[in-house]
């Protein structure tokens, strides 16, 4: 579990990249020596909201660690999502930067007070995330809180 500080932007953990064709992207990156890739899926029972409404979308997701930062590749398959909106508006590219935080809800409220808005929220069980639109640079800033479970 990453160590985090009170600044929500102090621990960059991931760069999120939206792609049109996951298989072609992985094939090409492997040819350059980038890999191996870990394929992922949204866990069963995940709760997700986009623009304040329940999100029902599917994705192909693959990740690789490069220089201590995870590159997460996301291919929207169907449904309304920030990833599909990004692909429709801008094409392929870097869609978000993700940061590990200790208190997601507190950081969301602090950023909202400064003018940011919540684009998407997810409760994935052991991980809670929020896509924050700071209305600058065209990037989304994802905050990720890793949940510790008491045994």
N, C-alpha and C positions, 0 to 999 in steps of 0.2 A: 504494500500500500504506500503510495507516494506521501512524503512529508510535505505539508503545506503551511503557509503562513497566513496572517490576517489580510494581506493584500490579495484580492482574488486573481490578480494577473502575475503572481510571482512564480508559479510553477507550471510552465508550458509542458504539457504531456502529449499533445497530439495535434497533427495538422490534418484536417478533413478535406478530401478532394473528391468532387463529384465527377463521375465518368459516364460516358454513354454505353461502353461495352467493357464489362469487367474482364471477360476472358481475354480480349485483345490487349487490354491494359496490362494484365499480369504477364501475358506471353512476352510482350515487348520489354517490360521491366526485368523479367528474368533473363532475357537475352543480354542485358547490360550488367548482370550480376547482382541485381537487387532482389532479395528474397531470402529465405522462403516466406510465403504468405500464409497467414492464418485466416481461414474462412470463418465468418461469424454470422449469427442470426439474432434477431430480436427475441429474447426469451419468451416462452409461453407465459401468459399472465401479465405481461408488461402493460402498463397504462401510459398512454401517450396523448398529448394534446398539441394541436397546431392552431395558432391564432385563437386560442381559448376554447376550441371545440375538440372533441375526441378525434384522434387521427387514426385512420385505418389505411395504412400504406404498407407496401412490401418493398424490400430492398435486397440487393446482393451486396454483401459487405466483406472486405478483405483488408487485413492489416499487416504491416511489416515494420520492424524497428530499424531505424536508420539513425545512427549517431546519438542514441539515447532518447530519441523522440519517435513516437509512433506515427506512421503515415497510414491513415485510414481512408480507403477507397470505397465510395458508396455509389452504387448504380440504382437509381430509382426504377422499380419494376412497374408498380401501379399505385394509384391513390394520390391524394393531395398531400404534399409534404414540402418542407422548405428546400429539400434537395431537388425535387422536381421543378419547383419554382426557379431555383438557381439555374438548373440546366436549361429551362425554357427561356429565361431572361438573358443569361450570360454564356451559356455553353459550358463545356468542361472547365474545371479549374479548382483552385483553392476556395473552399466555401466557408470553412471555419477553422479557428484556432481554439484548442481546448486547454483549460486550466483546471488543476485539482484544487478544490476548496474544502474547508472544514465545515462551513455552515452555509449550505446552499440558500436556504430561505432568507437568512440575514443578508447575504451578499446580493440576492435578487432585489430585496427591498432597498438596500443602499444604492444600487445602480439605478433603480427606478426613480428614486428621489433626485438623481442627477440627470434624468431625462432619457434613460435607456428604456427599452420595452422588451417584454418577453415574447419571443417568436414561437418557441416550442418548449414543452416540458415533458420529461419522461421519468417514470418510476420503473426501473428495471430490476427491482429487488435489491441486489447488492450494490447498485449504482443508481444515483438520481442525477439527472442532468437538466440544464436549462440552456436554451439558445437565446442569447441576449443580443439585441440589435442596439448598438451604441450610436447608430446613425452617423458613422464615419468610416471611410476607407472601403466600403462595400463588403466588409467581412462580418461574419457572425462570430461572436465570442461565446464559446460553450463553457459553462461551468459544470464541473463533475465532482460530486461528493460520493466517495466510497463509503458504504455503510458497514460498520462493524457489527457483527451479530454476537450476542452474548450466548455462550453455550451453557 
